[in-house]
Amino acid sequence: MEHIGTFGASAYNVRDLQLFRDVDEEPLAAALAQCALCRLEKGKRLEDTYRARLYIVLRGALEEAASDGTVSKILPGESVGEQSVLDETTNLTPISALEDSELLLIEADLVWQLIDESNGVARNLLRLLSFRIRAASAMLRRRQKLGEFYRQLSMNDGLTGLYNRAWLNDMLPKMVATAQRTGGPLSLLMIDLDHFKRFNDSHGHLAGDDALRAAAGVINAALRPSDFAVRYGGEEMLVILPETSGKLATMVAERLCTRLRQAVIFVDMRLPLPHLTGSFGVATLGAAMSELELLNNADAALYRAKQAGRDRISL
């Protein structure tokens, strides 16, 4: 950064600087007269931030990159370094010139003197800091929403929109623990689409993807808001039914089995396998049973349904 003179010898006006807006101009100009006027070339970084100072952009633009990855643009009339002056720490965030810029450099002692002598300077500083806090809070809220969006995205199967195994591994133990603590029922339906390999071989994987999406849609449409559908893997799906006894879970499985059988994948009924069917295994949480035992019981029931001829339900 090159020192090119003092503010008092320049043609810049105090009234154009946000920090000094609506402040008595004459004593302020006198106080700033000996402050250094500096030039920072485009792409260059402020290197003398080893002590607390305030920088006001008179011409050009600066860029401040915060540790959280956010980047702020400082335009003519705006300032940077207020926080370092207030807490008497060095300016650690990288500050560089977006274009050839001229800066007014005000040492921390003079900033405090101006605050002590002028309510207007103190008021403007509070206003600027308040604006930045609001902007930072808004950015934080956007990031939290974006983080939640990506978290939800990571918990859903990209093809079917159902929850995935990562979600299941996180949530099923919690649901089992809740049911064991409250004594409420909890049931699972393990579902396997029948002869799905033959379906893929006959119609191709794109049609197979359509079939999986259709099956997921059938399952989702038939469930309560309190129920959860998971793509367990490949053509296997899982339904978690909180507060549902084995008898009621069997009724849900029967409804899903019928609706799946009625769902048409292809409009052209002359094509082979125009419909899909599913085999269902039903399991209900028992006393002191773990989530792994519950899953194993549902899987064993599903195996019995497939062994018995598929397109049916087994307990």
C-alpha positions in Angstrom: 0.0 0.0 0.0 1.4 3.4 -1.1 1.0 6.5 1.0 0.0 9.4 -1.3 -0.7 12.3 1.1 -3.2 13.3 3.8 -6.9 13.6 3.8 -6.7 17.3 4.5 -4.8 17.9 1.2 -7.2 15.9 -0.9 -10.4 16.9 -2.6 -12.6 14.3 -0.8 -15.5 15.5 1.4 -16.3 14.3 4.9 -20.0 14.3 4.2 -19.6 11.5 1.6 -18.3 9.1 4.2 -21.0 6.9 5.9 -19.4 6.9 9.3 -19.5 10.7 9.5 -22.9 11.4 7.9 -24.9 14.2 9.5 -21.9 15.1 11.8 -20.6 18.6 12.1 -18.2 18.8 9.2 -15.8 21.5 10.2 -14.3 20.0 13.4 -14.4 16.6 11.9 -12.4 17.7 8.8 -9.8 19.3 11.1 -9.5 16.0 13.1 -9.0 14.0 9.9 -6.7 16.4 8.2 -3.5 14.6 9.0 -4.9 11.0 8.5 -3.0 9.2 5.8 -4.4 8.8 2.3 -3.2 5.6 0.7 -3.4 3.9 -2.7 -3.9 0.1 -3.1 -3.5 -1.4 -6.6 -6.1 -3.9 -8.0 -5.4 -7.4 -6.7 -3.1 -6.2 -3.9 -3.8 -7.1 -0.3 -3.6 -4.8 2.7 -0.4 -5.9 4.5 -0.4 -3.4 7.4 -3.4 -4.9 9.3 -1.1 -6.0 12.2 -2.8 -3.4 14.4 -6.3 -2.0 14.9 -7.1 0.5 12.2 -10.1 1.8 10.4 -10.0 2.0 6.6 -12.5 4.0 4.6 -12.8 3.5 0.8 -12.7 6.9 -1.0 -12.3 5.5 -4.5 -12.5 2.0 -5.9 -13.6 -1.1 -4.0 -12.2 -3.6 -1.4 -13.1 -7.2 -0.7 -13.0 -8.7 2.7 -13.0 -12.5 3.0 -14.2 -13.7 6.4 -13.2 -17.0 8.0 -16.6 -18.5 7.4 -16.2 -18.2 3.7 -18.4 -15.1 3.2 -17.0 -12.3 1.1 -18.0 -8.6 1.6 -17.6 -5.8 -0.9 -16.6 -2.4 0.5 -17.6 0.5 -1.8 -16.7 4.2 -1.7 -17.9 5.8 1.5 -18.0 2.5 3.3 -15.5 1.4 5.9 -13.8 -1.8 7.2 -12.0 -2.5 10.4 -14.6 -1.2 12.9 -14.6 -4.4 14.9 -10.9 -4.5 15.3 -10.9 -1.0 16.6 -13.7 -1.7 19.1 -12.1 -4.9 20.6 -8.5 -3.7 20.0 -7.4 -6.7 18.0 -5.6 -7.0 14.7 -7.6 -7.2 11.5 -7.1 -10.9 10.7 -9.5 -11.2 7.7 -7.9 -10.8 4.3 -8.7 -7.5 2.7 -7.7 -6.9 -1.0 -8.5 -4.3 -3.7 -11.0 -5.3 -6.4 -9.8 -2.3 -8.4 -7.3 0.5 -8.0 -8.5 2.1 -4.8 -7.7 5.1 -2.5 -8.2 4.6 1.2 -8.4 6.9 4.3 -6.5 5.3 7.1 -7.6 6.2 10.7 -5.8 5.0 13.7 -7.7 3.4 16.5 -6.9 6.2 19.0 -8.4 8.8 16.7 -11.5 6.7 16.1 -12.1 6.5 19.9 -11.5 10.2 20.2 -14.1 11.0 17.5 -16.6 8.6 19.2 -16.1 10.4 22.5 -16.5 13.9 21.0 -19.4 13.2 18.7 -22.7 11.4 19.4 -23.2 11.4 15.6 -20.1 9.3 15.0 -21.1 6.9 17.7 -24.7 6.7 16.3 -23.4 6.0 12.8 -21.0 3.4 14.0 -23.8 1.6 15.9 -26.0 1.8 12.7 -23.3 0.3 10.5 -22.6 -2.5 13.0 -26.3 -3.2 13.4 -26.7 -3.5 9.6 -23.7 -5.9 9.4 -25.1 -8.0 12.3 -28.4 -8.2 10.5 -26.7 -9.1 7.2 -24.6 -11.8 9.0 -27.7 -13.2 10.7 -29.6 -13.4 7.4 -26.6 -15.1 5.8 -26.5 -17.6 8.7 -30.2 -18.3 8.4 -29.8 -19.0 4.6 -26.9 -21.3 5.3 -28.8 -23.1 8.0 -31.7 -23.6 5.5 -29.3 -24.7 2.8 -27.6 -27.1 5.3 -30.9 -28.5 6.3 -31.9 -28.9 2.6 -28.7 -30.8 1.8 -29.1 -32.9 5.0 -32.5 -33.9 3.9 -31.2 -34.5 0.4 -28.6 -36.9 1.8 -31.3 -38.8 3.7 -33.5 -39.4 0.6 -33.1 -41.9 -2.2 -32.5 -39.9 -5.4 -34.6 -42.3 -7.6 -37.7 -42.9 -5.6 -37.7 -40.0 -3.1 -38.1 -42.5 -0.2 -35.8 -42.3 2.8 -32.6 -44.2 2.3 -30.5 -46.5 4.4 -28.6 -43.7 6.0 -31.8 -42.2 7.4 -32.9 -45.7 8.5 -29.7 -46.4 10.4 -30.1 -43.1 12.2 -33.9 -43.1 12.9 -34.9 -46.8 13.4 -32.9 -47.2 16.7 -34.5 -44.0 18.0 -38.0 -45.3 17.1 -37.3 -48.7 18.7 -36.0 -47.0 21.9 -39.1 -44.8 22.1 -41.5 -47.7 21.6 -39.6 -49.8 24.2 -39.7 -46.9 26.7 -43.4 -46.1 26.2 -44.6 -49.6 25.6 -46.3 -48.6 22.3 -46.4 -51.0 19.3 -44.1 -50.6 16.3 -44.3 -52.7 13.2 -42.3 -53.1 10.0 -43.2 -54.2 6.5 -40.4 -55.5 4.3 -41.3 -55.4 0.6 -39.6 -57.0 -2.4 -40.8 -56.4 -5.9 -41.4 -59.8 -7.5 -39.3 -61.0 -10.4 -37.7 -57.5 -10.8 -34.6 -58.8 -12.5 -36.8 -60.4 -15.2 -38.6 -57.0 -15.5 -35.3 -55.2 -16.0 -34.1 -57.8 -18.5 -37.3 -57.6 -20.5 -37.8 -53.8 -20.5 -34.4 -52.3 -19.7 -33.1 -50.4 -16.6 -34.9 -47.1 -17.5 -38.2 -48.9 -17.4 -37.1 -50.6 -14.2 -36.4 -47.1 -12.7 -40.0 -46.1 -13.8 -41.3 -49.2 -12.1 -39.4 -48.4 -8.9 -40.7 -44.9 -8.8 -44.3 -46.1 -9.5 -44.0 -48.6 -6.6 -42.7 -46.0 -4.3 -45.6 -43.7 -5.3 -48.1 -46.4 -4.5 -46.5 -47.1 -1.1 -46.3 -43.4 -0.1 -49.8 -42.6 -1.2 -51.2 -45.4 1.1 -49.4 -44.4 4.3 -50.3 -42.1 7.1 -48.3 -39.0 7.7 -46.8 -40.7 10.8 -45.5 -43.7 8.7 -42.2 -43.8 6.9 -41.2 -45.5 3.7 -37.5 -46.4 3.0 -35.7 -47.8 -0.1 -33.9 -50.6 1.7 -31.8 -51.5 -1.3 -32.3 -52.5 -5.0 -36.0 -53.4 -5.4 -36.5 -53.9 -1.6 -38.5 -51.3 0.3 -39.3 -51.0 4.0 -42.3 -49.3 5.7 -42.1 -48.3 9.4 -45.4 -48.1 11.2 -45.2 -46.5 14.6 -48.1 -47.1 17.0 -49.2 -50.0 14.9 -49.9 -53.5 16.1 -49.2 -56.6 14.1 -52.8 -57.0 13.1 -53.1 -53.5 11.8 -49.7 -53.8 10.1 -51.0 -56.9 8.2 -54.0 -54.9 7.1 -51.7 -52.1 5.8 -49.7 -54.8 4.0 -52.8 -56.2 2.4 -53.8 -52.8 1.2 -50.4 -52.1 -0.3 -50.2 -55.6 -1.9 -53.5 -55.0 -3.7 -52.7 -51.4 -4.8 -49.3 -52.5 -6.1 -50.9 -55.3 -8.1 -53.3 -52.8 -9.6 -50.7 -50.2 -10.5 -50.0 -50.1 -14.3 -46.5 -49.5 -15.3 -47.1 -49.6 -19.0 -50.1 -48.3 -20.8 -49.7 -50.9 -23.6 -51.2 -54.0 -22.0 -49.8 -56.3 -24.7 -46.3 -55.9 -23.3 -45.2 -58.7 -20.9 -45.3 -57.9 -17.2 -47.5 -54.8 -17.5 -48.0 -54.9 -13.7 -45.8 -55.3 -10.7 -46.5 -57.4 -7.6 -44.7 -57.5 -4.3 -44.0 -59.9 -1.5 -44.5 -58.6 2.0 -42.9 -59.6 5.4 -44.6 -58.2 8.5 -42.8 -58.0 11.9 -43.8 -56.4 15.2 -41.4 -55.2 17.9 -41.3 -57.5 20.9 -40.2 -56.9 24.5 -36.4 -56.2 24.7 -36.1 -56.7 20.9 -33.4 -54.6 19.2 -33.8 -52.9 15.8 -31.6 -55.5 14.2 -33.8 -58.3 15.5 -36.9 -56.5 14.2 -35.3 -56.1 10.8 -34.2 -59.8 10.8 -37.8 -60.9 11.7 -39.2 -58.8 8.8 -36.7 -60.2 6.4 -37.4 -63.8 7.5 -41.2 -63.2 7.0 -40.4 -61.7 3.5 -38.5 -64.9 2.7 -41.4 -67.0 3.7 -43.7 -65.0 1.5 -41.4 -65.4 -1.5 -41.1 -69.1 -0.8 -44.9 -69.5 -0.7 -45.2 -68.1 -4.2 -44.8 -64.3 -4.0 -47.4 -61.6 -4.3 -48.5 -62.3 -0.8 -48.0 -61.4 2.9 -46.3 -63.4 5.6 -45.8 -62.9 9.3 
